[in-house]
Amino acid sequence: MRHFDVVVVGAGPAGCATAISGARLGLRVALIERQTFPRFRPGESLHPGIEPLLQQLGVAEQLCGRAARRFDGQWVHWDGPPRFNGFGADERGIWQGFHLERAQLDATLLSRAAALGVKVQQPCGARRVLTKANRVIGVDTDSGCVYAPYVIDASGARGWLSHQLELPIRHCSPPLLVRYGYLRGRSATFARAAHLQADPGGWTWIAQVEERLLHWTRLTFEQNAPMSRATTLPEALQALPALGPLRGADVTWRITPAAAGAGYFLVGDAANRLDPASSHGVLKALMSGMQAAQVLADCLHRPALQVPAQMQYRQWLSDGFAHDMAQLQVFYRQHPGPPSWLPVD
Ligand SMILES: Cc1cc2nc3c(=O)[nH]c(=O)nc-3n(C[C@H](O)[C@H](O)[C@H](O)COP(=O)(O)OP(=O)(O)OC[C@H]3O[C@@H](n4cnc5c(N)ncnc54)[C@H](O)[C@@H]3O)c2cc1C
């Protein structure tokens, strides 16, 4: 039998941020990841707000150095002439996001966690949640049972723990599926900034994410709307060879309201998710992981605080989700063919 202060399921940005922050707070942390790295995951365009978080996690030097591919914002071709949506600026200058290979982000975060003494089990899947008297007490994994007063679900969009505990999930859009892919090549148009282009059925986002690699993502607002590479990509890109298959991901807007409870916290995409037009999934994953680690450390030190602390964490997540969703709704209302399912303003 193995005992820890916290068991984290999933070693994406949310899980690693929880594990690193927990270890820095002096907790004994186990991190379980079922895939071997590098694993494929989209999300290589990072919001500038990530930089201070990476600093706190102790990985900014490796990830935000001179080699990082920087950008100031993106071009939006929406309801009128194209406009440049910058991230903003302060007295130190213009805020810049950056493109980063996900494999590099994932590997750097994971090795930082291991260096801080986090017990990493990989590849090792979480099979079944262990409960006692209505409280989560551990995880049955591929390599045996692991026990801890807190289990963190950082399993991403699959929401492993929500399914295990049958937690209600609130869907805030109809089923939404994005298609995405990569092209080998370079385009001067997309080299300096990404472009988000509206069309009657949805939008397409294209960015030069590496010197010779373009990423495109396409969302259609209505299910089963036709989609092909030929209708999605601008003519200039259609001749470029694809790298890897055409992929799809479920990006239905959704939240699990009970994101914290007796013995557990949900972080990252496992807690809530919007489609990629909200553009900062990795930022939210890191933030929620760091926040959950702090709250659960408080709960371990002062058990009387457990219930109010969990309620506060739920509220914090739900306020952030509501804010981001409201912004996305305003943005989609300005689309030339807004989704029919948007609530009336
Ligand atoms: C097409 C597309 C484009 C995107 N582009 C961007 C972007 O440009 N910028 C951005 O910020 N965000 C982007 N996102 C969102 C971003 O990918 C996610 O928000 C982010 O990866 C969430 O991180 P996470 O740690 O919560 O989950 P994940 O990164 O999905 O990690 C979850 C981990 O849990 C592991 N796991 C799952 N189940 C188990 C189990 N039972 N046992 C053990 N391990 C398990 C998985 O193997 C995985 O490694 C995009 C999303 C999509 C679909």
The ligand as a Gaussian input file, in Angstrom:
#p B3LYP/6-31G(d) Opt

LIG

0 1
 C       -7.813000      21.748000     -31.567000
 C       -7.419000      22.370000     -30.257000
 C       -6.540000      23.432000     -30.243000
 C       -6.166000      24.003000     -29.029000
 N       -5.303000      25.050000     -29.064000
 C       -4.925000      25.634000     -27.913000
 C       -3.990000      26.694000     -27.925000
 O       -3.485000      27.095000     -28.976000
 N       -3.631000      27.263000     -26.743000
 C       -4.147000      26.825000     -25.551000
 O       -3.804000      27.390000     -24.500000
 N       -5.032000      25.802000     -25.509000
 C       -5.415000      25.194000     -26.651000
 N       -6.282000      24.133000     -26.614000
 C       -6.761000      23.650000     -25.305000
 C       -5.675000      22.809000     -24.604000
 O       -5.279000      21.742000     -25.447000
 C       -6.238000      22.230000     -23.287000
 O       -6.995000      23.200000     -22.616000
 C       -5.121000      21.741000     -22.346000
 O       -4.359000      20.734000     -22.947000
 C       -5.750000      21.202000     -21.054000
 O       -4.730000      20.686000     -20.232000
 P       -5.072000      19.563000     -19.138000
 O       -3.813000      19.346000     -18.364000
 O       -6.320000      19.890000     -18.421000
 O       -5.416000      18.242000     -19.991000
 P       -4.535000      17.400000     -21.011000
 O       -3.452000      18.229000     -21.597000
 O       -5.501000      16.758000     -21.927000
 O       -3.842000      16.273000     -20.109000
 C       -4.591000      15.231000     -19.513000
 C       -3.658000      14.040000     -19.247000
 O       -4.349000      13.069000     -18.452000
 C       -3.978000      11.779000     -18.884000
 N       -5.029000      10.839000     -18.471000
 C       -6.327000      10.804000     -18.905000
 N       -6.994000       9.804000     -18.284000
 C       -6.104000       9.200000     -17.454000
 C       -6.202000       8.096000     -16.561000
 N       -7.357000       7.400000     -16.391000
 N       -5.091000       7.726000     -15.881000
 C       -3.913000       8.414000     -16.029000
 N       -3.771000       9.449000     -16.864000
 C       -4.849000       9.850000     -17.570000
 C       -3.888000      11.923000     -20.401000
 O       -3.084000      10.901000     -20.983000
 C       -3.239000      13.311000     -20.526000
 O       -1.834000      13.237000     -20.604000
 C       -6.683000      23.518000     -27.814000
 C       -7.581000      22.458000     -27.813000
 C       -7.947000      21.876000     -29.018000
 C       -8.901000      20.712000     -29.015000

